[in-house]
Amino acid sequence: MISRLVPAAAFFLGTLAASGQLIVPGFDAARTGYTQTGEADMDDGEGSFSVSRFQLFSALSRPISPADGWFVVPFFDYRFTDLNIDDAPADYPIDDEDLHSLTLSSFIVSMRENSRWIHMGWVRAELATDFEHVNDDDFTFDLAAGSGYRFNEKFTLGAGASVMNLNGDVKVYPGINFDWIVNDQFRLGLYGPSFIAAWSPTEEWLVSFREDPLGGVWNVAGENGESRAIDYTSFRLGLYLSRRLTGNLWITAGGGAVVGNQLDYTTTGGDELVERDADATFFGSIGLRLKAW
C-alpha cells in the first residue's frame, strides 16, 4: 500500500498546485538543489532581474496510518531566493532582496485495496518573508482537496481545487492531471501546473523534460514600514539528466528556458502597485534527491 501511496501523494499535490506556488514533490522523500536564472530584461528597458534559489525539502516521517485505508505524511520545505535587480529606475520600489520561505504541510490520503478511487486533503502553513520585520502578513494558510480514479495500474486521472491565502487575498485554483505509465521506460504526467515526460533507458539513468513553475510571494517592508508583497511568476521549460549514485540517492542536473516572467509589487490585499513583465531567459540547476520509500 505504501508503494501506491507515494505516487498518489505526488499526483494530488500536483493536481492541487494549480496556483504554481505549492510544492510538487514528485516521488522524492527528500531533495536539495540550486537553480540560477539569467538576466530577464523588464518591459520598456526599465532594468532587469535574475533569481538564485536554494531549496531543502523533506518528508518528516514515513506515512502514518491513523486508521485502515488512511495515511498522513508531514513535509518541511525551506527555500532561499536571492532576487537581484539591475539598472532599474531610481523610484523602482524593489531592490536586491534576500527572500525566505519556510513551510510545514501535511496531506491525508484515503486509499483502499478494493477500490480504484483515491481521495486526498492537504493543509499548509507558510512563513514567506525578508525577515526585516515579521508580522501576521508574513504567514499564509492554504488547504485543498481532490479525488482521482485509477483506471488501471498504468493510468490515473484526478481533479481537485486549492484555496490559497485563507488569511489574506483568498484565491481558488481548480486543477486536473493525469499520470500515464506508457511502458517500463517511458512515463507522462500532467500534475497541476507541471508537465513531465520521463525516459529511463536503464535503472541507473533518467532523462526528463519538465515544465515547472518558478516563483513565489513574499511579504516585505515598504518605504514607511508597511507590509508589501513581492509576487514573482515564471515557468521553467527544461531538460534534465539524472544518475543514481547509490540506493535511492540520485543526482540531477538540467537547464533550459524561463518564460512568462512577471515581477509585481502589491499590497497585502493583492492590489497592484507596480507590475513588470520581463523577457524570457535561461536557467541551470543541480541537485540531489532521495527517492521515496
MOCOR-V37795 format. One line per field, one symbol per residue. phi: phi as a letter, one per 40 degrees, with the letter a starting at -180 (. if undefined). Layout:
# MOCOR-V37795
phi: ???
This chain:
# MOCOR-V37795
phi: .cccccdcccdcccdccccgbccccfbbcaaaabbbbccbccdggcgaabbbbbbbbaccacdbbcadgbbbbcbbabbbbbcbbbfcdccccbbdbbbbbbbbaabbbbbbdcbccbbabababbbbacgcabacccbbbbaaaaaabccacbbbbaaaabbbfcbaccbbbcaaaabbccacbbababbgcbbbbbbbcacbbababbbbcbaibbcbccdbgccbbcbbbabcbabbbbbccafccbbbbaaibbbgcabbbbcccgcccabbcaccababaaabbbccd
